[in-house]
Amino acid sequence: MRILWLCNIILPAVAVKMGLKPSDKEGWVLGAASAFSGEGDYQLGIAFPVPSEQEDFRLSENGTEYFGFFEDTAHPEIYDEGLEDRLRVIVKEFKPDIVHIFGTEYPHTLAMTRVFKDDPGRILIGLQGVMDIYKDHYFDGLPEYVINRVTFRDFVRRDSLKTQQKKYALRAENEVKSIKAAVNITGRTAFDRNASEAINPDIKYHFMNETLRKNFYDLPTEPVVKEPYSIFISQGNYPIKGAHYMLSALRLLKAEFPSARLYIAGDNITRHETLKDKIKISSYGKYLLELMDRNDLWDCVVFTGSLNAEKYRERLLRSSIFVCPSSIENSPNSLGEAMLLKVPCVSARVGGIPSIFDDGRDGILYEPGDVNGLKEGVARMWRNPDMASEFAEHAREHALITHDAAGNIARLKEIYNSMKH
């Protein structure tokens, strides 16, 4: 069976060969590719976006075929019909029996469904997020003045909060078109199943869990010294991830735990030391600054900067608790990775999270947007370390089942075989 994967990133080893910076954000793809390459029953091809000067990239290595196509990844809300021509060339050359597309909200997803408009049963779309719902939560918890504010940076880049939400809406339109055109779809939560079937009641939904980055499965061989009363969140770059909720809860936590400290992975969108920093700050970054200033949090919030997988793992392990304060999620990898590493977890009860995280057994869920509930969830963990440890043990057991790499590969092969013409 000839399987073509349509991905939104370049596999790290291939990126190095192309002279590009590799990404480890979707490290599981590499492991899954290894499981298929060299198998007599499957011939794997992988297509991915590349810079325009490398759009004809082609490589055959270790039994896998690699193809590049150009896509404006900086503006995924813009649909380029030219994508269809390049994908037709790749399909004609590789001759796949099945095309498996990872993610619904990219222009290449809609383009490939159009390439196969006369034979949609050969397309399998893997849901990641659900943009059609995400767009409706973009402003959750933000004051009206923050939503309406346009900083110098926002004006120059044409990237205000309202513009960002409009871009989400455009991506959602493409996502809806893709799901309506599809016959087969994979998902992993009650949330994404309900969302996809609401868009296309005739869709054939295939349940399949997700495999996470391989360096999060093994626990450290030596004990890790935890930083007392430290909280880790995976990012704070845009409002849906809920950093503003976490900062508001941190103010409340400090009344009981004065040494509480928050680590936020990813870019520091609040940087303001120089004039250049100040003119580059967004309305959301400015709001986070206002919250830190208003709540006297300057000495207890750390933006870690971008972290590779190993550095991220180290920071997560040193933290006493992981929090997912998002306004909406499907099944966030960051939560799964924290569960695998036995870091006690508190999360908002949003989207698909209840499908992968059992409240009161794996950790604590609180109602979305409830800052007091978030604060109390963290405080309960810190007041009851034995309870937190027991939750963490259960969470790892659960995550090892949900994110079982071998089981997920076996399930994927079952889905491919069920799609045979």
C-alpha positions as CSV (number, residue, x, y, z in Angstrom):
1,M,0.0,0.0,0.0
2,R,1.4,3.4,-1.0
3,I,0.7,6.0,1.7
4,L,1.5,9.7,1.2
5,W,1.7,11.9,4.4
6,L,0.9,15.6,3.9
7,C,2.5,17.3,6.9
8,N,2.9,20.9,8.0
9,I,6.6,20.6,9.1
10,I,9.8,19.1,7.6
11,L,11.1,16.0,9.3
12,P,14.2,17.1,11.3
13,A,16.7,14.9,9.5
14,V,15.5,16.1,6.1
15,A,15.6,19.7,7.2
16,V,19.3,19.3,8.1
17,K,20.0,17.9,4.6
18,M,18.2,21.0,3.1
19,G,20.3,23.4,5.2
20,L,17.2,24.5,7.2
21,K,16.8,24.7,11.0
22,P,15.1,21.5,12.2
23,S,12.0,21.6,14.4
24,D,11.3,19.1,17.2
25,K,7.7,20.3,17.7
26,E,6.3,17.2,16.0
27,G,9.0,14.7,16.9
28,W,6.5,11.9,16.9
29,V,6.3,12.1,13.1
30,L,9.9,10.9,12.9
31,G,9.1,7.9,15.1
32,A,6.0,7.0,13.1
33,A,7.9,7.3,9.8
34,S,10.6,4.9,11.2
35,A,7.9,2.4,12.0
36,F,6.6,2.4,8.4
37,S,9.9,2.7,6.4
38,G,11.3,-0.6,5.3
39,E,8.0,-2.5,5.8
40,G,7.1,-4.6,2.8
41,D,3.4,-3.9,3.1
42,Y,3.8,-0.1,3.0
43,Q,5.6,2.4,0.8
44,L,5.7,5.8,2.5
45,G,6.0,9.2,0.9
46,I,6.1,12.5,2.9
47,A,5.3,15.9,1.5
48,F,5.8,19.2,3.4
49,P,6.1,23.0,2.9
50,V,9.5,24.3,1.9
51,P,10.9,27.7,1.0
52,S,10.0,28.9,-2.5
53,E,13.5,28.3,-3.8
54,Q,13.3,24.6,-2.8
55,E,9.7,23.9,-3.9
56,D,10.9,21.1,-6.3
57,F,12.8,19.3,-3.5
58,R,12.8,15.6,-3.9
59,L,14.6,12.9,-1.9
60,S,14.5,9.1,-1.7
61,E,16.2,7.7,1.4
62,N,15.8,4.5,3.5
63,G,12.7,3.4,1.6
64,T,10.8,6.7,2.1
65,E,10.1,9.3,-0.6
66,Y,10.2,13.0,0.3
67,F,8.6,15.9,-1.6
68,G,8.6,19.7,-1.1
69,F,5.9,22.2,-2.0
70,F,5.8,25.9,-1.4
71,E,3.3,27.4,0.9
72,D,3.2,30.8,2.6
73,T,3.3,29.3,6.1
74,A,3.5,32.8,7.6
75,H,0.0,33.5,6.3
76,P,-1.9,30.2,6.6
77,E,-5.2,32.1,6.4
78,I,-4.5,32.8,2.7
79,Y,-5.5,30.1,0.2
80,D,-3.3,29.8,-2.9
81,E,-4.9,27.8,-5.7
82,G,-1.4,27.2,-7.1
83,L,-0.9,24.7,-4.3
84,E,-3.3,22.4,-6.1
85,D,-1.0,22.2,-9.2
86,R,2.1,21.3,-7.2
87,L,0.3,18.7,-5.1
88,R,-1.1,17.2,-8.4
89,V,2.5,16.8,-9.6
90,I,3.5,15.0,-6.3
91,V,0.4,12.7,-6.5
92,K,1.1,11.9,-10.1
93,E,4.7,11.0,-9.3
94,F,4.1,9.0,-6.1
95,K,0.8,7.4,-7.0
96,P,-0.6,7.0,-3.5
97,D,-3.4,4.7,-2.5
98,I,-4.1,6.9,0.5
99,V,-3.2,10.4,1.4
100,H,-3.0,11.1,5.1
101,I,-3.2,14.8,6.0
102,F,-2.1,15.9,9.4
103,G,-4.2,18.9,10.5
104,T,-7.2,20.6,9.1
105,E,-6.5,24.3,9.1
106,Y,-3.8,24.6,6.5
107,P,-4.2,25.7,2.9
108,H,-2.5,22.5,1.7
109,T,-5.3,20.4,3.4
110,L,-8.0,22.1,1.3
111,A,-5.8,21.9,-1.8
112,M,-5.3,18.2,-1.5
113,T,-9.0,17.6,-0.9
114,R,-9.6,19.4,-4.2
115,V,-7.0,17.3,-6.0
116,F,-9.0,14.2,-4.9
117,K,-12.5,15.8,-5.3
118,D,-13.5,12.9,-7.6
119,D,-12.2,10.2,-5.2
120,P,-12.4,11.6,-1.7
121,G,-12.4,8.2,-0.1
122,R,-8.6,8.0,-0.5
123,I,-8.1,11.0,1.8
124,L,-7.7,10.7,5.5
125,I,-7.6,13.9,7.5
126,G,-6.1,13.9,11.0
127,L,-7.7,16.5,13.3
128,Q,-5.4,18.5,15.5
129,G,-7.3,21.6,16.7
130,V,-10.7,22.7,15.6
131,M,-10.3,26.2,14.3
132,D,-14.1,26.6,13.7
133,I,-14.5,26.6,17.5
134,Y,-11.2,28.1,18.5
135,K,-12.0,31.3,16.7
136,D,-15.0,31.9,19.0
137,H,-12.8,31.8,22.1
138,Y,-10.0,34.0,20.9
139,F,-11.0,37.0,23.1
140,D,-12.1,35.0,26.2
141,G,-11.2,36.8,29.4
142,L,-9.9,39.9,27.8
143,P,-11.2,43.4,28.6
144,E,-12.8,45.3,25.7
145,Y,-10.1,48.0,25.7
146,V,-7.4,45.3,25.2
147,I,-9.4,43.7,22.3
148,N,-9.9,47.1,20.6
149,R,-6.4,48.5,21.3
150,V,-3.9,48.7,18.4
151,T,-0.3,49.3,19.4
152,F,2.4,50.6,17.1
153,R,3.6,47.1,16.5
154,D,0.0,45.9,15.8
155,F,-0.6,48.8,13.3
156,V,2.7,48.3,11.4
157,R,2.3,44.5,11.2
158,R,-1.5,44.7,10.6
159,D,-1.7,42.2,13.4
160,S,-4.0,43.5,16.1
161,L,-6.0,41.1,18.2
162,K,-9.1,41.7,16.0
163,T,-7.0,41.0,12.9
164,Q,-5.6,37.8,14.5
165,Q,-9.1,36.6,15.3
166,K,-10.2,37.3,11.7
167,K,-7.3,35.2,10.5
168,Y,-8.5,32.4,12.7
169,A,-11.9,32.8,11.1
170,L,-10.4,32.5,7.6
171,R,-8.5,29.4,8.5
172,A,-11.7,28.0,10.0
173,E,-13.5,28.6,6.7
174,N,-10.8,26.5,4.9
175,E,-11.1,23.8,7.6
176,V,-14.8,23.6,7.2
177,K,-14.5,23.2,3.5
178,S,-11.9,20.4,4.0
179,I,-14.0,18.5,6.4
180,K,-17.1,18.8,4.2
181,A,-15.1,17.4,1.3
182,A,-13.7,14.5,3.3
183,V,-14.9,11.0,3.8
184,N,-12.5,9.7,6.5
185,I,-11.2,11.6,9.5
186,T,-9.2,10.7,12.6
187,G,-9.7,12.2,16.0
188,R,-9.1,11.4,19.6
189,T,-11.7,13.2,21.8
190,A,-15.4,13.5,22.2
191,F,-14.9,17.2,21.5
192,D,-13.3,16.8,18.0
193,R,-15.7,14.0,17.1
194,N,-18.7,16.2,17.8
195,A,-17.2,19.1,16.1
196,S,-16.3,17.2,12.9
197,E,-19.7,15.5,12.7
198,A,-21.5,18.8,13.2
199,I,-19.7,20.0,10.1
200,N,-20.1,16.8,8.1
201,P,-22.7,14.4,9.4
202,D,-21.6,11.8,6.8
203,I,-18.0,11.8,7.9
204,K,-16.5,8.4,8.9
205,Y,-14.7,9.1,12.2
206,H,-11.8,6.9,13.1
207,F,-10.6,7.1,16.7
208,M,-6.8,7.2,17.0
209,N,-4.7,8.6,19.8
210,E,-1.6,10.7,19.4
211,T,2.0,9.8,20.0
212,L,4.1,12.4,21.8
213,R,7.8,13.3,21.6
214,K,9.9,10.3,22.5
215,N,12.1,12.0,25.2
216,F,9.0,12.5,27.4
217,Y,8.2,8.9,27.9
218,D,11.2,8.0,30.1
219,L,11.4,9.2,33.7
220,P,14.7,10.7,34.8
221,T,17.2,8.1,36.2
222,E,18.2,10.4,39.0
223,P,15.9,12.3,41.3
224,V,15.1,15.9,40.1
225,V,15.2,18.7,42.7
226,K,11.8,20.5,42.3
227,E,11.6,24.2,42.7
228,P,9.0,24.7,45.5
229,Y,5.8,26.5,44.5
230,S,6.8,26.8,40.9
231,I,4.3,26.7,38.1
232,F,5.0,26.0,34.4
233,I,2.8,26.8,31.4
234,S,3.7,25.9,27.9
235,Q,3.3,29.3,26.3
236,G,1.8,32.7,26.5
237,N,2.1,34.1,23.0
238,Y,-1.6,34.5,22.3
239,P,-4.8,34.8,24.3
240,I,-6.2,31.3,23.8
241,K,-3.4,29.9,25.8
242,G,-4.7,31.8,28.9
243,A,-1.5,33.4,30.4
244,H,-3.7,36.3,31.5
245,Y,-5.8,33.9,33.6
246,M,-2.6,32.4,35.1
247,L,-1.2,35.9,36.1
248,S,-4.5,36.8,37.8
249,A,-4.5,33.5,39.7
250,L,-0.8,34.0,40.6
251,R,-1.7,37.2,42.5
252,L,-4.2,35.2,44.6
253,L,-1.7,32.4,45.2
254,K,1.0,34.7,46.5
255,A,-1.2,35.7,49.4
256,E,-0.9,32.1,50.7
257,F,2.4,31.1,49.0
258,P,4.6,34.2,48.9
259,S,7.4,32.4,47.0
260,A,5.1,31.2,44.2
261,R,6.9,31.6,40.8
262,L,5.5,31.2,37.3
263,Y,7.6,30.0,34.2
264,I,6.1,30.7,30.8
265,A,7.7,28.9,27.9
266,G,8.1,30.5,24.5
267,D,8.8,34.1,23.4
268,N,8.7,36.9,25.9
269,I,6.0,39.1,24.4
270,T,6.3,41.5,27.3
271,R,9.9,42.5,26.7
272,H,10.1,46.3,27.2
273,E,13.7,47.1,28.3
274,T,14.6,49.2,25.3
275,L,12.8,51.6,23.0
276,K,12.9,48.9,20.3
277,D,11.3,46.4,22.6
278,K,8.5,48.9,23.5
279,I,7.5,49.7,20.0
280,K,7.4,45.9,19.2
281,I,5.0,45.1,22.0
282,S,1.5,43.8,21.0
283,S,-1.8,44.7,22.7
284,Y,-1.8,41.3,24.4
285,G,1.8,41.6,25.5
286,K,1.0,45.0,26.9
287,Y,-2.0,43.6,28.8
288,L,0.2,40.9,30.4
289,L,2.6,43.7,31.4
290,E,-0.3,45.6,33.0
291,L,-1.4,42.5,34.9
292,M,2.2,42.0,36.3
293,D,2.4,45.7,37.2
294,R,-1.1,45.9,38.8
295,N,-0.5,42.7,40.8
296,D,3.1,43.3,41.7
297,L,4.4,40.2,39.9
298,W,7.6,41.5,38.5
299,D,9.8,39.3,40.7
300,C,7.9,36.0,40.2
301,V,7.3,35.7,36.4
302,V,9.9,34.2,34.1
303,F,9.6,34.0,30.3
304,T,12.0,31.1,29.4
305,G,12.3,31.9,25.8
306,S,12.0,29.3,23.1
307,L,13.0,25.8,24.4
308,N,14.0,22.8,22.5
309,A,12.5,19.4,23.6
310,E,15.3,18.6,26.1
311,K,15.3,22.1,27.7
312,Y,11.5,22.1,27.8
313,R,11.6,18.7,29.5
314,E,14.2,19.9,32.1
315,R,12.1,23.0,33.0
316,L,9.0,20.9,33.3
317,L,10.6,18.4,35.6
318,R,11.9,21.1,37.9
319,S,8.5,22.6,38.2
320,S,6.2,21.6,41.1
321,I,3.1,21.9,39.0
322,F,2.0,22.2,35.4
323,V,-1.0,24.3,34.5
324,C,-3.1,24.4,31.3
325,P,-5.1,27.6,31.6
326,S,-6.3,27.7,28.0
327,S,-9.6,29.0,26.8
328,I,-10.0,26.1,24.4
329,E,-7.9,23.0,23.5
330,N,-8.5,19.6,21.8
331,S,-5.9,17.4,23.5
332,P,-2.8,19.5,24.2
333,N,0.5,17.7,23.9
334,S,1.9,19.9,26.7
335,L,-0.6,18.3,29.1
336,G,0.2,14.8,27.9
337,E,3.9,15.4,28.3
338,A,3.5,16.7,31.8
339,M,1.4,13.6,32.7
340,L,4.0,11.3,31.2
341,L,6.7,12.9,33.4
342,K,4.6,12.7,36.6
343,V,4.4,16.5,37.0
344,P,1.2,17.3,39.0
345,C,-1.4,18.9,36.6
346,V,-4.2,21.4,36.9
347,S,-6.2,22.3,33.8
348,A,-9.2,24.1,32.6
349,R,-12.1,21.8,31.7
350,V,-12.2,22.8,28.0
351,G,-12.6,21.1,24.7
352,G,-11.2,17.6,24.5
353,I,-9.2,17.7,27.8
354,P,-11.8,15.6,29.8
355,S,-11.3,12.8,27.2
356,I,-7.6,12.5,28.1
357,F,-7.5,13.6,31.8
358,D,-9.6,12.3,34.6
359,D,-10.6,15.0,37.1
360,G,-10.0,13.8,40.7
361,R,-7.7,11.0,39.6
362,D,-5.1,12.3,37.2
363,G,-5.2,15.8,38.7
364,I,-7.6,18.7,39.0
365,L,-9.9,20.3,36.4
366,Y,-11.5,23.7,37.0
367,E,-14.1,25.6,35.0
368,P,-12.8,27.7,32.1
369,G,-12.2,31.3,33.0
370,D,-12.7,30.7,36.7
371,V,-9.5,32.4,38.2
372,N,-10.5,31.5,41.7
373,G,-11.0,27.9,40.6
374,L,-7.6,27.9,39.0
375,K,-6.0,29.4,42.1
376,E,-7.7,26.8,44.3
377,G,-6.7,23.9,42.2
378,V,-3.0,24.9,42.4
379,A,-3.3,25.6,46.1
380,R,-4.9,22.2,46.8
381,M,-1.9,20.5,45.2
382,W,0.6,22.6,47.2
383,R,-1.3,22.0,50.5
384,N,-1.5,18.3,49.9
385,P,1.8,17.0,48.4
386,D,0.8,13.3,48.9
387,M,-2.4,13.9,47.0
388,A,-0.5,15.6,44.2
389,S,2.0,12.7,44.0
390,E,-0.8,10.2,43.8
391,F,-2.5,12.2,41.0
392,A,0.8,12.3,39.1
393,E,1.2,8.5,39.4
394,H,-2.3,8.0,38.0
395,A,-1.7,10.6,35.3
396,R,1.4,8.8,34.0
397,E,-0.4,5.5,33.9
398,H,-3.2,7.1,31.9
399,A,-0.9,8.9,29.5
400,L,1.1,5.8,28.8
401,I,-2.1,4.2,27.6
402,T,-3.3,7.2,25.6
403,H,0.0,8.0,24.0
404,D,1.3,4.4,23.5
405,A,3.4,4.7,20.4
406,A,3.3,1.0,19.3
407,G,-0.5,0.9,19.9
408,N,-1.1,4.0,17.9
409,I,1.0,2.7,15.0
410,A,-1.0,-0.5,15.0
411,R,-4.3,1.5,15.1
412,L,-3.1,3.6,12.2
413,K,-2.4,0.5,10.1
414,E,-5.9,-0.8,10.9
415,I,-7.4,2.5,9.6
416,Y,-5.3,2.4,6.4
417,N,-6.4,-1.2,5.8
418,S,-10.1,-0.3,6.4
419,M,-9.8,2.3,3.6
420,K,-8.6,-0.1,0.9
421,H,-10.6,0.1,-2.3
